[in-house]
Amino acid sequence: MATGTNRIFDDFARLMTDAAGAAQGVRKEVETAVHAQAERFLNNMDVVKREEFEAVREMAARARDENEALKARIEALEAKLAGPTSL
């Protein structure tokens, strides 16, 4: 009788292991489907990706720095031109 009980428990354990493996497979498929749907949804909304946003932000910061440098040069040239004009 002990052998029969062990066999039942072994079969039950095997069944649970198979069920857990199947559940993990289903979970992975659902995650993939949800990820694809979310990506499709965001693409339809024209949401900017993080990398693109960071690149544009960096370009804007460089342009702002360049504008400040050019402004300082113009002010220096204007001051030089407006300097003492003695004849």
Order of alpha helices (4+ residues) and beta strands (2+ residues): alpha-alpha
